[in-house]
Amino acid sequence: MPTRRHTLAAIGLAGAGLAGVAACTNKPSFNAGDKKDPPPKASATITTPEADATNVYAGAEFVFTTKEAKESKFELTDANGASIAGEMHPDGAGWIPAKMLTYGAAYTATLSATGDDGKTVTATTKFTVMAKPTNEVRFTSFLPDNKEIGTGMPLIFQMSRDIPKDARAGVQRRLMVKIEPEVEGVWAWYTPRELHWRPKEFWKPGTKIFVDARVGGIPCGDGYFGVRNVTLTTTAARQLVMSVDDAIAPKVMIVTKDGQEIRRIKVSLGKPTWQSSSGVMVIIEKKEHTIFDTRNDPNAREKYVTPVDYAQRITWGGEHIHSAPWSVASQGIRNVSHGCINMSADDAKWLFEQTMVGDPVITVNTGQALKYGDGWTHWTKTFEEYAKGSAIPYTPPAAGPSPTASPTA
């Protein structure tokens, strides 16, 4: 057995022998064809839906990742090769088709990524959408499309059935709001079947509001799915605010428009045994002529049938602003109503012609606090308290960068 010195010598000789062989030939010691290009730097992966899935939601959201990609492109095509429009969700978690997919149809999702080495990689997933479900949920908006709203109006969507808690975050994510100019706001579950979006402050006049509810085909819990997508466009109107302080004499409603007082109206509020609510309400509905009939109300403290003009509802419990010629002698002096805000026929008509659904009505010092949920009562809570009703933890928008201090000598 050779010693370590011998071994090294043998290796040295072997190297010398190879060198001698190389010196006696015109060919290199390796084949150039054996050299392999380095793999692409970029990678592309589609994680949702899975490849060859056969029961994909018609409201599917596509989740994918790329790494080391200088450029990337996601495309969804139908069985005929036609491209399906869509874009990333505002939170960046997934890509959403602009329209719900067709039940039972086949689609192909393709993700390509190109690295700074110029090489492109592609991931492809083929899948089939589920059959049309039997159980569906309708989404309806209270807001008028392409019309103006009062500056206290929340954005409201009502579902045709209760949404269980474990499905609410998924449903809420698909109601996307775009505001111009941008304002801070949040969705909150007003009831198990109602979602309301409230800005932090009253809308500024002229604010453009667009709601894109991509809820068609999404799971809504307990085997139910959204029927179709819903879109809504509206604009905040001039700011008309009605205010009443019941502790000040005479008792008047002060009406302001865009911050300027335009009228003072003598009013009579709820009598001591039937106090009006104190709080920030909004006009819910308007009826030029109606009848207040409590005969069939098992909870009515008094039974009456009264024709009423220029009625503007502010609570579900029955409080309205309306004409009350029978109480003119008391208006401005004492409270005699069943909780409503009474005023003369002329004042009620004038006010009715000025207002719209969503205009704020603020009452204070009546002795009875407004109950949350008795009307559109979003403004009775601080914004921070209201945001706790969101199924998705609310994160306030990041503050802008602090100004950089100027250098000094």
C-alpha positions as CSV (number, residue, x, y, z in Angstrom):
1,M,0.0,0.0,0.0
2,P,1.6,3.3,-1.1
3,T,2.2,6.0,1.5
4,R,0.4,9.4,1.4
5,R,3.5,10.8,-0.4
6,H,3.2,8.0,-3.0
7,T,-0.4,8.5,-3.4
8,L,0.1,12.2,-4.1
9,A,2.8,11.3,-6.6
10,A,0.5,8.9,-8.4
11,I,-2.1,11.5,-8.6
12,G,0.4,14.0,-9.9
13,L,1.5,11.6,-12.5
14,A,-2.0,10.9,-13.6
15,G,-2.5,14.6,-14.0
16,A,0.6,14.8,-16.1
17,G,-0.5,11.9,-18.2
18,L,-3.8,13.6,-18.9
19,A,-2.0,16.8,-19.8
20,G,0.2,14.8,-22.2
21,V,-2.9,13.4,-23.9
22,A,-4.4,16.8,-24.2
23,A,-1.3,18.1,-25.8
24,C,-1.3,15.5,-28.5
25,T,-4.8,16.1,-29.8
26,N,-6.7,19.0,-31.4
27,K,-10.0,18.1,-29.6
28,P,-10.9,19.5,-26.1
29,S,-11.2,17.2,-23.2
30,F,-15.0,17.7,-23.0
31,N,-17.9,17.8,-25.4
32,A,-19.4,21.4,-25.8
33,G,-22.8,19.8,-26.3
34,D,-22.8,18.6,-22.7
35,K,-23.0,22.2,-21.3
36,K,-26.5,23.0,-20.0
37,D,-28.2,26.5,-19.8
38,P,-29.0,27.6,-16.2
39,P,-32.6,27.1,-15.3
40,P,-35.0,30.2,-15.5
41,K,-34.8,32.5,-12.6
42,A,-38.5,33.1,-12.4
43,S,-41.1,30.6,-11.2
44,A,-44.9,30.6,-11.6
45,T,-47.5,28.6,-9.5
46,I,-51.3,28.6,-9.6
47,T,-52.6,27.3,-6.3
48,T,-56.3,27.9,-6.6
49,P,-58.2,26.3,-8.3
50,E,-56.3,23.0,-8.3
51,A,-55.5,21.4,-11.7
52,D,-58.3,19.4,-13.2
53,A,-60.8,20.5,-10.5
54,T,-64.4,19.7,-11.5
55,N,-66.4,21.6,-8.8
56,V,-65.1,25.1,-8.9
57,Y,-67.3,28.0,-7.8
58,A,-68.7,30.3,-10.4
59,G,-67.5,33.1,-8.3
60,A,-64.0,31.6,-8.0
61,E,-61.0,33.7,-7.0
62,F,-57.7,32.8,-8.5
63,V,-54.7,32.6,-6.3
64,F,-51.2,32.4,-7.8
65,T,-47.6,33.3,-7.0
66,T,-44.5,34.3,-9.0
67,K,-40.9,34.5,-7.8
68,E,-38.0,36.4,-9.3
69,A,-40.3,37.7,-11.9
70,K,-39.6,41.0,-13.7
71,E,-42.9,40.7,-15.7
72,S,-45.9,38.4,-15.1
73,K,-49.3,37.9,-16.7
74,F,-52.3,35.9,-15.7
75,E,-55.0,35.0,-18.2
76,L,-58.3,33.1,-18.0
77,T,-59.8,31.7,-21.1
78,D,-63.0,29.7,-21.9
79,A,-63.3,26.5,-23.9
80,N,-63.3,28.6,-27.1
81,G,-60.1,30.4,-26.2
82,A,-61.8,33.7,-25.5
83,S,-60.1,35.7,-22.7
84,I,-62.1,36.5,-19.6
85,A,-61.7,40.0,-18.1
86,G,-60.8,40.5,-14.5
87,E,-58.4,42.1,-12.1
88,M,-56.7,41.6,-8.7
89,H,-58.8,42.1,-5.6
90,P,-57.9,45.4,-3.9
91,D,-56.3,43.5,-1.0
92,G,-54.0,41.7,-3.5
93,A,-54.9,38.2,-2.3
94,G,-56.4,36.9,-5.6
95,W,-57.6,37.6,-9.1
96,I,-61.4,38.0,-9.6
97,P,-63.2,37.7,-13.0
98,A,-65.3,40.7,-13.9
99,K,-68.3,38.4,-14.5
100,M,-69.3,35.2,-12.7
101,L,-68.2,32.1,-14.6
102,T,-70.7,29.9,-16.4
103,Y,-72.0,26.9,-14.5
104,G,-70.7,23.6,-15.9
105,A,-68.3,25.3,-18.3
106,A,-64.6,24.5,-18.8
107,Y,-61.8,27.1,-18.4
108,T,-58.0,27.3,-18.5
109,A,-56.0,29.6,-16.3
110,T,-52.5,30.5,-17.5
111,L,-49.7,32.3,-15.5
112,S,-46.5,33.3,-17.1
113,A,-43.5,34.9,-15.4
114,T,-40.3,36.4,-17.0
115,G,-37.2,36.9,-15.0
116,D,-34.4,39.4,-15.5
117,D,-32.6,36.7,-17.5
118,G,-35.2,37.0,-20.2
119,K,-36.5,33.5,-19.7
120,T,-40.3,32.9,-19.4
121,V,-41.9,30.1,-17.4
122,T,-45.6,29.2,-17.6
123,A,-48.1,27.4,-15.3
124,T,-51.4,26.2,-16.6
125,T,-54.5,24.9,-14.8
126,K,-57.6,23.5,-16.5
127,F,-60.8,23.2,-14.5
128,T,-64.6,22.9,-14.7
129,V,-67.2,25.0,-12.9
130,M,-69.7,23.3,-10.6
131,A,-73.3,22.7,-11.7
132,K,-75.9,25.4,-11.0
133,P,-76.8,25.2,-7.3
134,T,-80.4,24.8,-6.1
135,N,-79.9,27.1,-3.1
136,E,-79.1,30.7,-3.9
137,V,-78.9,34.1,-2.1
138,R,-80.0,37.4,-3.6
139,F,-78.2,40.6,-2.9
140,T,-80.3,43.8,-3.1
141,S,-79.2,47.4,-2.6
142,F,-81.3,50.1,-0.9
143,L,-79.6,52.8,-2.9
144,P,-80.9,54.2,-6.1
145,D,-78.6,53.6,-9.1
146,N,-77.2,56.7,-10.9
147,K,-79.0,59.1,-8.5
148,E,-77.9,61.4,-5.7
149,I,-78.1,60.5,-2.0
150,G,-78.1,62.5,1.2
151,T,-74.7,62.9,2.9
152,G,-75.6,60.7,5.8
153,M,-76.6,57.8,3.7
154,P,-74.9,54.4,4.3
155,L,-74.3,52.0,1.5
156,I,-76.7,49.1,2.2
157,F,-76.8,45.6,0.8
158,Q,-79.5,43.2,2.0
159,M,-79.3,39.4,1.5
160,S,-82.4,37.2,1.0
161,R,-81.3,35.0,4.0
162,D,-79.0,35.2,7.0
163,I,-75.3,34.7,6.3
164,P,-73.7,32.5,9.0
165,K,-70.8,34.0,10.8
166,D,-68.2,31.7,9.2
167,A,-69.2,32.9,5.7
168,R,-69.4,36.6,6.4
169,A,-65.7,37.5,5.8
170,G,-65.8,35.8,2.4
171,V,-69.0,37.6,1.4
172,Q,-67.8,41.0,2.7
173,R,-64.5,40.8,0.8
174,R,-66.5,40.6,-2.5
175,L,-68.3,43.9,-1.9
176,M,-65.7,46.3,-3.2
177,V,-66.1,50.1,-2.8
178,K,-64.4,52.8,-4.9
179,I,-64.8,56.4,-3.7
180,E,-63.6,59.5,-5.5
181,P,-62.1,61.4,-3.8
182,E,-61.0,58.6,-1.4
183,V,-62.5,58.6,2.1
184,E,-62.0,56.3,5.0
185,G,-64.9,53.9,5.6
186,V,-65.8,50.2,6.4
187,W,-68.4,47.6,6.0
188,A,-70.2,46.3,9.1
189,W,-72.8,43.6,9.6
190,Y,-75.9,45.6,10.7
191,T,-77.8,42.3,11.0
192,P,-77.0,38.7,9.9
193,R,-78.5,39.6,6.5
194,E,-77.5,43.3,6.0
195,L,-74.2,44.8,5.3
196,H,-73.7,48.6,5.6
197,W,-70.7,50.7,4.6
198,R,-70.3,53.9,6.4
199,P,-67.7,56.7,5.8
200,K,-65.9,58.0,8.9
201,E,-67.6,61.4,8.4
202,F,-70.7,62.5,6.4
203,W,-70.1,62.3,2.6
204,K,-68.7,65.5,1.1
205,P,-71.1,66.9,-1.6
206,G,-70.1,65.7,-5.0
207,T,-68.4,62.5,-3.8
208,K,-68.6,59.7,-6.5
209,I,-69.4,56.3,-5.1
210,F,-69.1,53.0,-7.0
211,V,-69.9,49.6,-5.5
212,D,-68.8,46.4,-7.3
213,A,-70.4,43.5,-5.5
214,R,-68.9,40.4,-7.2
215,V,-71.1,38.0,-5.3
216,G,-72.5,35.9,-8.1
217,G,-71.5,32.2,-7.5
218,I,-69.6,32.8,-4.2
219,P,-70.3,30.5,-1.2
220,C,-72.7,32.2,1.3
221,G,-72.7,29.4,3.9
222,D,-74.9,26.3,4.4
223,G,-74.7,25.3,0.8
224,Y,-76.0,28.6,-0.6
225,F,-74.4,30.7,-3.3
226,G,-74.8,34.2,-4.6
227,V,-77.2,34.6,-7.5
228,R,-75.4,37.3,-9.5
229,N,-73.0,40.2,-9.4
230,V,-74.4,43.7,-8.5
231,T,-73.0,47.1,-9.3
232,L,-74.1,50.5,-8.1
233,T,-73.1,54.0,-8.9
234,T,-74.3,57.1,-7.0
235,T,-73.2,60.6,-5.9
236,A,-73.4,62.5,-2.7
237,A,-75.7,65.5,-3.1
238,R,-75.5,68.9,-1.4
239,Q,-75.4,68.6,2.4
240,L,-78.7,69.3,4.0
241,V,-78.9,68.8,7.8
242,M,-81.9,69.2,10.1
243,S,-81.2,69.8,13.8
244,V,-83.4,70.1,16.8
245,D,-82.3,70.8,20.4
246,D,-85.3,70.1,22.7
247,A,-83.7,72.0,25.6
248,I,-83.8,75.3,23.8
249,A,-86.9,77.6,23.6
250,P,-88.5,78.1,21.3
251,K,-88.5,74.6,20.0
252,V,-87.3,74.8,16.4
253,M,-85.7,72.8,13.7
254,I,-82.7,74.5,12.1
255,V,-82.2,73.5,8.5
256,T,-78.7,74.1,7.0
257,K,-77.6,73.6,3.4
258,D,-73.8,73.3,2.8
259,G,-73.2,74.8,6.2
260,Q,-75.5,77.8,5.8
261,E,-78.7,78.2,7.7
262,I,-81.7,78.4,5.3
263,R,-84.7,78.1,7.6
264,R,-86.0,77.8,11.2
265,I,-89.1,75.7,11.7
266,K,-91.3,75.6,14.8
267,V,-91.8,72.1,15.9
268,S,-93.4,69.9,18.6
269,L,-91.7,66.6,19.5
270,G,-92.9,63.6,21.6
271,K,-94.8,64.2,24.7
272,P,-93.4,63.2,28.1
273,T,-95.1,59.7,27.9
274,W,-93.9,59.2,24.3
275,Q,-90.5,60.9,23.9
276,S,-88.8,61.4,20.6
277,S,-85.4,59.8,20.2
278,S,-82.1,61.8,20.6
279,G,-79.4,60.9,18.1
280,V,-78.2,61.2,14.6
281,M,-80.7,59.7,12.2
282,V,-81.2,59.9,8.4
283,I,-84.3,60.1,6.3
284,I,-85.3,56.5,5.4
285,E,-88.3,57.1,3.1
286,K,-90.6,59.8,2.0
287,K,-94.4,59.7,1.4
288,E,-96.4,62.8,0.4
289,H,-99.6,61.2,1.7
290,T,-100.0,58.3,4.1
291,I,-102.1,57.0,7.0
292,F,-100.7,56.3,10.5
293,D,-102.7,53.3,11.7
294,T,-101.8,51.6,15.0
295,R,-105.0,49.6,15.4
296,N,-103.3,46.3,14.5
297,D,-100.0,47.0,16.4
298,P,-100.0,44.7,19.5
299,N,-97.3,47.0,21.0
300,A,-99.0,50.3,20.4
301,R,-99.5,52.3,23.6
302,E,-102.3,54.3,21.9
303,K,-104.6,53.3,19.1
304,Y,-105.2,55.8,16.3
305,V,-105.8,56.2,12.6
306,T,-104.5,59.5,11.3
307,P,-104.1,60.7,7.6
308,V,-100.7,62.5,7.4
309,D,-99.1,64.6,4.7
310,Y,-95.4,65.0,3.9
311,A,-94.2,62.2,6.1
312,Q,-90.5,61.5,6.2
313,R,-89.5,58.4,8.2
314,I,-86.5,58.5,10.5
315,T,-86.9,55.4,12.6
316,W,-88.3,51.9,12.0
317,G,-90.3,52.4,15.2
318,G,-92.5,55.0,13.6
319,E,-90.9,58.4,14.2
320,H,-91.4,60.7,11.2
321,I,-91.1,64.4,10.4
322,H,-94.6,65.4,9.1
323,S,-97.3,68.0,8.7
324,A,-99.4,68.3,11.8
325,P,-101.9,71.2,11.5
326,W,-103.7,70.0,14.6
327,S,-100.7,70.8,16.8
328,V,-99.8,74.3,15.3
329,A,-100.7,76.0,18.6
330,S,-98.2,73.9,20.5
331,Q,-95.4,74.0,17.9
332,G,-92.4,75.9,19.2
333,I,-93.8,75.8,22.8
334,R,-94.5,72.3,24.0
335,N,-94.2,68.6,23.0
336,V,-97.5,66.9,22.2
337,S,-96.8,64.2,19.6
338,H,-96.4,60.4,19.7
339,G,-92.7,60.8,19.1
340,C,-92.8,62.4,15.7
341,I,-91.5,65.8,14.8
342,N,-94.6,67.9,14.1
343,M,-94.6,71.1,12.0
344,S,-97.1,73.2,10.1
345,A,-98.4,72.1,6.7
346,D,-96.5,74.9,4.9
347,D,-93.2,74.1,6.6
348,A,-93.7,70.4,6.1
349,K,-94.3,70.9,2.4
350,W,-91.3,73.1,2.0
351,L,-89.0,70.7,3.9
352,F,-90.3,67.7,1.9
353,E,-89.4,69.5,-1.3
354,Q,-85.8,70.1,0.0
355,T,-84.9,66.7,1.3
356,M,-83.8,63.4,0.0
357,V,-83.3,59.9,1.4
358,G,-80.1,59.9,3.5
359,D,-80.2,63.5,4.7
360,P,-79.1,63.7,8.4
361,V,-81.6,64.5,11.2
362,I,-80.0,65.4,14.5
363,T,-82.0,65.6,17.7
364,V,-80.7,66.2,21.2
365,N,-82.0,66.6,24.8
366,T,-85.3,64.7,24.3
367,G,-84.8,62.4,27.2
368,Q,-84.8,59.2,25.1
369,A,-81.6,57.9,23.4
370,L,-82.0,56.5,19.9
371,K,-81.8,52.7,19.9
372,Y,-79.1,51.3,17.7
373,G,-80.8,49.5,14.8
374,D,-84.0,51.5,15.0
375,G,-83.5,53.1,11.6
376,W,-80.2,53.7,9.9
377,T,-78.4,54.6,13.1
378,H,-74.8,54.2,12.0
379,W,-73.9,57.7,13.2
380,T,-74.8,56.9,16.9
381,K,-71.6,55.0,17.2
382,T,-68.0,56.3,16.9
383,F,-66.3,55.1,13.8
384,E,-64.0,52.9,15.8
385,E,-67.0,51.2,17.5
386,Y,-68.9,50.9,14.2
387,A,-65.8,49.2,12.6
388,K,-66.0,46.4,15.2
389,G,-69.1,45.1,13.3
390,S,-66.8,44.2,10.3
391,A,-66.2,40.5,9.8
392,I,-62.7,41.4,8.6
393,P,-60.5,43.1,11.2
394,Y,-60.4,46.8,10.2
395,T,-57.0,48.4,9.6
396,P,-57.0,52.2,9.3
397,P,-55.3,53.5,6.1
398,A,-51.6,54.3,6.6
399,A,-50.8,57.9,7.2
400,G,-48.8,59.7,4.5
401,P,-45.1,60.2,5.0
402,S,-44.0,62.9,7.3
403,P,-42.5,65.9,5.6
404,T,-38.7,65.9,5.4
405,A,-37.1,68.6,7.4
406,S,-35.0,71.1,5.4
407,P,-31.3,71.0,6.1
408,T,-29.9,73.9,8.1
409,A,-26.4,75.3,8.2
